[in-house]
Amino acid sequence: MGIDLALLRETCERTLLRTDFPELGRRIEAKVRDSYVRGDRRIIVVTDRVSCFDVVVGTLPFKGQVLNGVAAFWFERTREIAPNHLLEVPDPCVSVVRECRVLPVEFVMRAFLTGSSKTSIWTAYERGDREYCGHRLPEGLHKHERLPEPLLTPTTKAEQGAHDELTSRGELIARGVIDEELYDRAEQMVRALFEEGSRWAESRGLILVDTKYELGIDPEGRLVVVDEIHTPDSSRYWYREGYERALATGGDPEALDKEYLRRWLGERGYRGEGPVPEIPVEVRSEAARRYIEAFEQITGRSFEPDLADPEVRIRRNLGL
């Protein structure tokens, strides 16, 4: 278990920043994933790009392999709880999925009063807000404390380069973004997924703090999970050991996600606006090490990186 930091530093020079596979169909670029759509199939290539504060800030070695592997693990594990779009994983960075109509909402589940971004529930609570995404919050809560119950706090889905915006069930329905019946079905689905994710995380010595889900409608009209699930990009994990001590002393729980990189940027005054500070190889390597640690801690499997040139390997594995 674990990985050689020297290998990570070396691989910083040959990360997968972007892709160009016109043979696969129409290309759609998101923050981290490049998708190729043809007919009822979508080929998702998970790059090594890393996003903080809704901005791509650089790349991390093997990040695409980690995210694709964790997502595949969870898609398989939760298939009986909620159907999903995954068909096959022909390459460590590639998933072939069914093309779906994606709902224009991100369904964010939160179980703790935490976060460092401008839109986090803790930032809102600290400035005195007691209503968040349509939920009333009680007085007397403290940073990193468990909420009385997990909350669904939806956001709008922003275009590339823009920021997602907090919203609520009532606002989304009033604006006609989603109808009441579909929203309630989606809520039931993501709550069941969050419950299973939390249960499994606890069995692995972790706490699933919060996570986002994306849902879509497949060609048969079913509500399905798309994009990713319970990955280090879409979720915040803490180690269970030490959480109570951190809460009692006012410290930050030890995290198993990209909060390390977000904090590093925040300490240099970056919150998503203006030029991105140059991220040293040492910081990129440590962030990558944490992603790999997350893979192993979450899945219980050893991470075996594929060291081949990613573009050459993907072309070979997809028969291009």
C-alpha positions as CSV (number, residue, x, y, z in Angstrom):
1,M,0.0,0.0,0.0
2,G,1.2,3.5,-0.7
3,I,3.4,4.9,-3.5
4,D,6.9,6.2,-4.0
5,L,7.0,10.0,-3.8
6,A,9.9,10.0,-6.2
7,L,7.7,8.3,-8.8
8,L,5.0,11.0,-8.2
9,R,7.5,13.8,-8.6
10,E,8.7,12.3,-11.9
11,T,5.2,11.7,-13.2
12,C,4.3,15.4,-12.6
13,E,6.0,16.0,-15.9
14,R,3.7,13.7,-17.9
15,T,0.2,14.1,-16.6
16,L,-2.9,13.9,-18.7
17,L,-3.9,17.6,-19.1
18,R,-6.3,17.3,-22.0
19,T,-7.4,14.9,-24.7
20,D,-8.1,15.0,-28.4
21,F,-9.8,11.9,-29.8
22,P,-12.0,13.1,-32.6
23,E,-12.6,9.5,-33.7
24,L,-14.7,9.0,-30.6
25,G,-17.3,11.6,-31.4
26,R,-18.4,15.0,-30.3
27,R,-16.0,16.3,-27.6
28,I,-17.3,18.0,-24.4
29,E,-14.8,19.4,-22.0
30,A,-15.7,19.8,-18.3
31,K,-13.4,20.8,-15.4
32,V,-11.9,17.4,-15.0
33,R,-13.5,15.1,-17.6
34,D,-13.4,15.1,-21.4
35,S,-16.4,13.4,-22.8
36,Y,-17.0,12.1,-26.3
37,V,-20.6,11.5,-27.4
38,R,-21.8,9.3,-30.3
39,G,-25.3,8.1,-30.4
40,D,-26.4,6.5,-27.1
41,R,-22.9,6.1,-25.8
42,R,-20.6,8.5,-24.0
43,I,-16.9,7.8,-23.5
44,I,-15.6,9.7,-20.4
45,V,-11.9,10.3,-20.1
46,V,-10.9,11.3,-16.6
47,T,-7.9,13.6,-17.0
48,D,-5.4,14.6,-14.3
49,R,-6.8,18.1,-14.0
50,V,-7.6,19.3,-10.5
51,S,-10.3,21.8,-9.7
52,C,-10.5,24.0,-6.5
53,F,-13.0,26.7,-5.9
54,D,-14.6,25.7,-9.2
55,V,-11.4,26.6,-11.1
56,V,-8.9,24.2,-12.8
57,V,-5.7,24.9,-11.0
58,G,-3.3,22.4,-12.5
59,T,-2.8,18.6,-12.7
60,L,-1.8,15.8,-10.3
61,P,-0.1,12.6,-11.3
62,F,-2.4,9.5,-11.5
63,K,-5.4,11.6,-10.4
64,G,-7.5,10.4,-13.4
65,Q,-6.8,6.8,-12.6
66,V,-7.7,7.3,-9.0
67,L,-11.0,9.1,-9.7
68,N,-12.1,6.6,-12.4
69,G,-11.2,3.7,-10.2
70,V,-13.1,5.0,-7.1
71,A,-16.1,5.9,-9.2
72,A,-16.2,2.4,-10.8
73,F,-15.9,0.8,-7.3
74,W,-18.9,2.8,-6.0
75,F,-21.0,2.4,-9.1
76,E,-20.7,-1.4,-8.8
77,R,-21.2,-1.3,-5.0
78,T,-24.4,0.8,-5.1
79,R,-26.0,-0.6,-8.2
80,E,-28.7,-2.3,-6.2
81,I,-29.5,0.9,-4.4
82,A,-29.6,3.2,-7.4
83,P,-29.1,2.4,-11.1
84,N,-26.2,4.2,-12.8
85,H,-24.9,4.9,-16.3
86,L,-21.7,2.8,-16.2
87,L,-21.2,0.1,-18.9
88,E,-17.5,-0.7,-18.9
89,V,-14.1,0.5,-17.9
90,P,-11.7,-0.2,-20.8
91,D,-8.8,1.9,-19.5
92,P,-7.7,3.1,-16.0
93,C,-8.8,6.6,-17.1
94,V,-11.8,5.8,-19.2
95,S,-15.4,4.8,-18.6
96,V,-18.0,3.9,-21.2
97,V,-21.5,5.0,-20.1
98,R,-25.0,5.3,-21.5
99,E,-25.8,8.8,-22.7
100,C,-28.4,10.4,-20.4
101,R,-30.2,13.6,-20.0
102,V,-28.5,15.1,-17.0
103,L,-30.6,17.0,-14.6
104,P,-29.6,20.7,-14.2
105,V,-29.1,20.3,-10.4
106,E,-26.2,19.1,-8.3
107,F,-27.6,17.2,-5.3
108,V,-25.2,18.0,-2.4
109,M,-25.6,16.0,0.9
110,R,-24.0,17.5,4.0
111,A,-23.8,15.8,7.4
112,F,-21.4,18.3,9.1
113,L,-21.1,22.0,9.7
114,T,-17.9,22.5,7.8
115,G,-16.2,23.9,4.7
116,S,-13.9,26.7,3.7
117,S,-15.3,28.1,0.4
118,K,-17.5,31.2,0.1
119,T,-20.6,29.0,-0.3
120,S,-19.9,26.4,2.4
121,I,-22.4,25.8,5.1
122,W,-19.9,26.8,7.8
123,T,-19.0,30.1,6.1
124,A,-22.7,30.9,6.0
125,Y,-23.3,29.9,9.6
126,E,-20.2,31.8,10.9
127,R,-21.5,35.1,9.4
128,G,-24.8,34.6,11.2
129,D,-27.0,32.9,8.5
130,R,-29.5,30.5,10.1
131,E,-31.1,29.4,6.9
132,Y,-29.2,27.5,4.3
133,C,-30.6,26.1,1.0
134,G,-34.1,26.2,2.6
135,H,-33.1,24.5,5.9
136,R,-33.3,26.2,9.3
137,L,-30.1,25.7,11.3
138,P,-30.2,25.7,15.1
139,E,-28.2,28.1,17.3
140,G,-25.2,27.0,19.2
141,L,-23.5,24.7,16.6
142,H,-19.7,24.7,16.3
143,K,-17.4,24.3,13.3
144,H,-17.0,20.6,12.1
145,E,-19.9,19.5,14.3
146,R,-22.3,16.9,13.0
147,L,-25.6,18.4,11.9
148,P,-28.8,17.2,13.6
149,E,-29.5,15.3,10.4
150,P,-28.0,15.1,6.9
151,L,-29.2,17.9,4.7
152,L,-29.8,18.0,0.9
153,T,-28.4,21.4,-0.2
154,P,-28.8,21.6,-4.0
155,T,-26.9,23.9,-6.3
156,T,-27.4,24.9,-9.8
157,K,-25.1,23.5,-12.5
158,A,-22.9,26.3,-13.8
159,E,-21.3,26.5,-17.3
160,Q,-17.6,25.8,-17.6
161,G,-15.6,28.6,-15.9
162,A,-18.6,29.8,-13.8
163,H,-19.5,29.0,-10.2
164,D,-22.3,26.8,-9.1
165,E,-24.9,28.7,-7.0
166,L,-26.7,27.6,-3.9
167,T,-30.4,27.1,-4.2
168,S,-33.2,25.2,-2.5
169,R,-36.0,22.7,-3.3
170,G,-38.6,25.5,-3.3
171,E,-36.6,27.8,-5.6
172,L,-35.8,25.1,-8.1
173,I,-39.5,24.0,-8.3
174,A,-40.7,27.6,-8.4
175,R,-38.4,28.4,-11.3
176,G,-39.4,25.3,-13.2
177,V,-35.9,23.9,-13.2
178,I,-37.3,20.5,-11.9
179,D,-40.7,19.4,-10.9
180,E,-41.7,18.4,-7.4
181,E,-42.2,14.7,-8.1
182,L,-38.8,14.3,-9.8
183,Y,-37.0,16.3,-7.1
184,D,-38.5,14.2,-4.4
185,R,-37.5,11.0,-6.1
186,A,-34.0,12.3,-6.6
187,E,-33.8,13.2,-2.9
188,Q,-34.9,9.7,-1.9
189,M,-32.2,8.2,-4.1
190,V,-29.3,10.4,-2.9
191,R,-30.3,10.0,0.7
192,A,-30.1,6.2,0.3
193,L,-26.7,6.5,-1.5
194,F,-25.4,8.8,1.2
195,E,-26.5,6.4,4.0
196,E,-24.7,3.5,2.3
197,G,-21.6,5.7,1.6
198,S,-21.5,6.8,5.3
199,R,-21.9,3.2,6.5
200,W,-19.2,1.9,4.2
201,A,-16.9,4.8,5.1
202,E,-17.3,4.1,8.8
203,S,-16.3,0.5,8.2
204,R,-13.1,1.8,6.6
205,G,-12.3,4.1,9.5
206,L,-13.6,7.2,7.7
207,I,-16.4,9.7,8.0
208,L,-18.2,10.7,4.8
209,V,-18.7,14.4,5.6
210,D,-20.4,15.6,2.5
211,T,-20.7,14.7,-1.2
212,K,-22.4,15.8,-4.4
213,Y,-24.4,13.6,-6.8
214,E,-25.4,14.2,-10.4
215,L,-28.4,12.4,-11.7
216,G,-29.9,11.9,-15.2
217,I,-32.7,10.3,-17.1
218,D,-31.6,7.3,-19.2
219,P,-33.1,6.3,-22.6
220,E,-35.7,4.1,-20.8
221,G,-36.8,7.1,-18.7
222,R,-35.2,5.8,-15.4
223,L,-33.6,8.1,-12.9
224,V,-29.9,7.1,-12.7
225,V,-26.6,8.2,-11.2
226,V,-24.1,9.8,-13.6
227,D,-20.7,11.3,-13.6
228,E,-19.0,10.1,-10.4
229,I,-19.9,9.0,-6.9
230,H,-18.2,9.2,-3.5
231,T,-14.8,10.1,-5.1
232,P,-12.2,12.3,-3.4
233,D,-13.3,15.1,-5.9
234,S,-17.0,14.9,-5.2
235,S,-16.7,14.1,-1.5
236,R,-15.1,15.2,1.7
237,Y,-13.8,12.4,4.0
238,W,-12.3,12.6,7.5
239,Y,-10.5,10.0,9.4
240,R,-12.8,8.8,12.2
241,E,-9.9,8.4,14.6
242,G,-9.0,11.8,16.0
243,Y,-12.3,13.5,15.0
244,E,-13.6,13.9,18.5
245,R,-10.3,15.2,19.7
246,A,-10.2,17.8,16.9
247,L,-13.7,18.9,17.7
248,A,-12.9,19.3,21.4
249,T,-9.7,21.3,20.8
250,G,-11.0,23.5,17.9
251,G,-8.7,21.9,15.4
252,D,-9.4,20.6,11.9
253,P,-10.2,16.9,11.5
254,E,-7.6,15.1,9.4
255,A,-9.0,15.0,5.9
256,L,-8.7,12.4,3.1
257,D,-9.6,14.6,0.1
258,K,-8.4,17.5,-1.9
259,E,-8.9,19.9,1.1
260,Y,-5.1,19.8,1.4
261,L,-4.6,21.5,-1.9
262,R,-7.6,23.9,-1.3
263,R,-6.0,24.9,2.0
264,W,-2.6,25.4,0.4
265,L,-4.1,27.8,-2.1
266,G,-6.2,29.5,0.5
267,E,-3.2,30.2,2.6
268,R,-1.8,32.1,-0.3
269,G,-4.9,34.2,-0.7
270,Y,-6.4,32.3,-3.6
271,R,-10.2,31.7,-3.4
272,G,-11.0,31.1,-7.0
273,E,-10.5,34.7,-8.3
274,G,-7.5,36.0,-10.2
275,P,-4.4,34.1,-11.3
276,V,-3.7,30.7,-9.8
277,P,-0.5,30.5,-7.7
278,E,2.1,28.2,-9.2
279,I,1.9,24.9,-7.4
280,P,5.3,23.4,-6.7
281,V,6.0,19.8,-7.6
282,E,6.3,18.9,-3.9
283,V,2.8,20.1,-3.2
284,R,1.4,18.4,-6.3
285,S,3.1,15.2,-5.3
286,E,1.8,15.3,-1.8
287,A,-1.7,16.0,-3.1
288,A,-1.4,13.1,-5.5
289,R,-0.2,10.9,-2.6
290,R,-3.3,11.8,-0.7
291,Y,-5.6,10.9,-3.6
292,I,-3.9,7.5,-3.9
293,E,-4.3,7.1,-0.1
294,A,-7.9,7.9,-0.5
295,F,-8.3,5.2,-3.2
296,E,-6.8,2.6,-0.9
297,Q,-8.6,3.6,2.2
298,I,-12.0,3.9,0.6
299,T,-11.8,0.8,-1.6
300,G,-9.6,-1.5,0.6
301,R,-7.6,-2.2,-2.6
302,S,-4.0,-1.5,-3.4
303,F,-3.5,1.2,-6.0
304,E,-1.5,-0.1,-9.0
305,P,-0.7,2.8,-11.3
306,D,-0.4,2.2,-15.0
307,L,2.8,4.0,-15.9
308,A,2.3,3.9,-19.7
309,D,2.0,7.2,-21.6
310,P,-1.7,7.9,-21.0
311,E,-2.6,9.0,-24.6
312,V,-0.9,6.1,-26.2
313,R,-2.4,3.7,-23.7
314,I,-5.9,5.1,-24.1
315,R,-5.7,4.9,-27.9
316,R,-4.6,1.3,-27.6
317,N,-7.2,0.3,-25.1
318,L,-10.0,1.9,-27.1
319,G,-8.7,0.4,-30.4
320,L,-8.1,3.8,-32.0
